[in-house]
Amino acid sequence: MEVIQFDAVGHAYQPGIPVVKDLNLRIEKGEFVTLIGPSGCGKTTILKMVNGLIEPTEGEIHVHGKPLSEWDPIALRRKIGYVIQQIGLFPHLSIADNITYVLDLEGVSKTDQRKRAEELIDLIGLDPSYLDRYPRELSGGQKQRVGVARALANDPEIILMDEPFGAVDEISRRGLQEEIVALHKKLKKTILFVTHDIEEAFRLGSWMILFKDGKIEQQGRREELVFRPATPFVESFFGLKNFVSYLTLTAVEELMDSDSPRLTDHAITVGQSAMDAIKLMFFHRVDCVSVKNEKNELVGNFRLAHAKEQMERPSK
Amino acid sequence: MAFIVRMGQLLVDRKDFFLKLVGEHIVLSLIAIAWITVIGISLGIYITRQKRIANLVLAMTNVLYTIPSIALFGFLVSFTGIGNTSALIALTAYGILPIIRNTYVGIEEVDPQIVEAAIGMGSTDRQLLLKVQIPIALPVIIAGFRTMVVMTIALAGIASFIGAGGLGVAIWRGITTNFTEMTVVGSLLVALLAMGSDLILGLVERLIRRRVFGTEKGV
């Protein structure tokens, strides 16, 4: 079922200079979609059209099957989680009050708010003692976790994230990315995630949409965008560096050949990356290594030719 | 030294007279402060919602501010006559600028990301204002309030020139009867009232700043 649907949507801040053009998009329930593209490609505008912060100047958007024009924008926004880059935590409110801000708007009782805040702080892996602290006492990574908890407070079906991890350091960002993937698996929310960082998009989304000049350049699984680029722009956008990130981020078992595995001189363990396998092969000058599981049982072989086939197989 | 002793003597001898003037001064100032606060904060908030007229309103209050106070008092006498009404109008016109400006600027300077987050999460305009913008702007608004209170108390001293009560009466009488001690005692009492209020409001401002920003210095 589609929870978000764009039909021929366009937006122009100034007449004649559209930032989004003729956009058709269907986002299914429970999907983790990353919107990626160079700055100025319209990805943030697209995100903000979903919760009505920006109105489309052309076309129609349906959210939960209902056209935006029939939604009360306030009611709509309370049903959609929203996380922004600078986090936007309220400096005058405690962490607990920040998390349950939407519930407060809805008039939920203080005791129920407190209960929900306790559940959510636990979910994002912060100590409950943080509930009574203030945003200024938290690190960038912790603030961003609170930002995510705040977006989850009203148990929304859809969560919009606009470059939420852009302002945190590399190490915290990795941790946050892993946590958001885990949260997505656990809560099955529909997530729209805007980023300009290709590696982040690789790490997070099951579905990637690449934008250029307000139009979809290509969408698909990460393998498709890397190995079957539809246009020269897609090819240059993903480039060799991202081929390397792809290999580093892909586990060896995803690309191995599990039919009739055979034992070779060198073995690699499930969970290591395809890049590790290639390094091993390069180092020992072999063209095939065995893949073993945690119990040291043989489960497959990694070979370049087969890996390439796996990468290039079409999706859906 | 002898002058100070004479002033002390005067203060003791005319205790009831001065107490009555201090009382009148406080009442006059408080009424003006109440008017200024209600009008100023409402207008300040209103122009954050009607940006097109914001500059016009700010420019108009600026112009009011540049009129010499004596001239404004004199000008009002020909419309509202001699007495407290004219004094209150003049005091309100003068004090309103810092309140409008600080309310407007305080609200406008709330981090746009915070405002966007609040709107994006489904705040109505009223909720945005009451739950986010005003609490965050409060230290700035209080700072404007503090300036205004000190200014109003000081300016109320001149109000007696158009027949209003307050410590200006003592100053005026001192000047017209060449009674320097009377003038100085009246002036000192005005200064004392202003400084006392400033001190108390300074404490309040620091308290609020610490609540909102966690430090007394600002963001």
Interface residues (C-beta under 8 A of the other chain):
Chain A: K48 N51 L53 I74 A75 L76 R77 R78 Y82 I84 Q85 Q86 I87 G88 L89 F90 P91 H92 Y101 V102 D104 L105 Y134 R136 E137 R150 L160
Chain B: D111 Q113 I114 E116 A117 A118 I119 G120 M121 G122 S123 T124 Q127 K131 V132 P135 I136 R211 V212 F213 G214 V219
